[in-house]
Amino acid sequence: MAKEDPSKLVLVEKRGATTIVTINRPHKRNCVNGPTARALYQAFLDFDADSTAAVAILTGAGGNFCAGADLAAVLNQDEANPMSDEWEDTLPGPIGPMG
């Protein structure tokens, strides 16, 4: 399978004061790997920083919400879900393996 484009793993759409965050890995039932966790974390940091945003909706593309962690990614360090101590000190707040 071709490598996924990290910029397309999580889609963010603004509709007025509503922000829709969509996990975009329908071929994997939207399970979360490391790059997706990072993208989710950034999407919610951006939501928190947006003074015009009042509500966030988390959803999944292609008819599935989220199948959980991508267990196949565990074998690949670049794709594995991160743990808090692996994140840069410059990131605000605690981070979990699902973002």
N, C-alpha and C positions, 0 to 999 in steps of 0.2 A: 504494500500500500504506500502511496506517496505521502511524504511528510506533510503534516498539517500546517497551515499558515497560522501562526500564533495570533495574528491580528483578527482572525475570524472565529476563534474558539468561543468567544463571548461577545454577543452583540448587545449594544446599548441603544435604546430608542427613547427619546423624550417626547412626551405628549402633555404639554402644559406643565403642571406641577408633578406629573407622574413619570417615573423612570421605569422602563421595562428592560430587565436584564435577562438575556436569553442564553442559556448554555447551548452552543451550536456544534454538537458532535452527534447528530442523529444516527450515524452509521455505528456508533458505540452506545446507543441509547443514552447519550449525554452523560456517560460516566466521566468522572473528573480525574485527570492526570495532573502532573505537576504544572505544566504550562497553563492548563485551564484553571487550576487553583490560583495561580498568580494573576491571571486575567480577571477572575472573579473578585479577588482581593482588591485589585486596582479599580474595578467598576464600582465597588461599594465605597472605597475611599473617595472617588470622584463624586458619588452620590452624597456622601456626608459633607463634602466641601461645597456643594452647590446650594446656595441659600434660596434658590427658587424651587428646589425639589422638596416635595412634601411626602410622597409615597413611592416606594420601590416595590416592583413586582418581579419575583424570580420565577422563571419558567424555562422550559426546555423545547428545543426545536424538534419537529418531525413527529409529534404525537406522544413523546415520552418526556416525563419530567427529568429524572436523574436516576440512573441505576447505581449510584454510589461511587466509590473509589474505583478507578480503572486498575483492576488487579493484574492485568497483562503488563501494565507499565512498570510494575515493581521490579521487573528484571532489567530495566533500562534506566540508569541513573539520570539521564536527561529528561526522562518522562515520569519518573517516580514522584509521588506526592511529597511535598516538603514538610518538614517539621519545624517548629518555632525556632529552634536554635540554628537552623540553616539559613534563616532570612537575615538580610542586612540590618544592622543596628539602626539605620536611618529610617526604616519603616515604622510608622506609628502603630502602637498597640500590639496585642498578641495575634498570632496567626496560626491557623490550624491546617491540617492536611487537605481540607476541602476548600480552602480559601478563607 
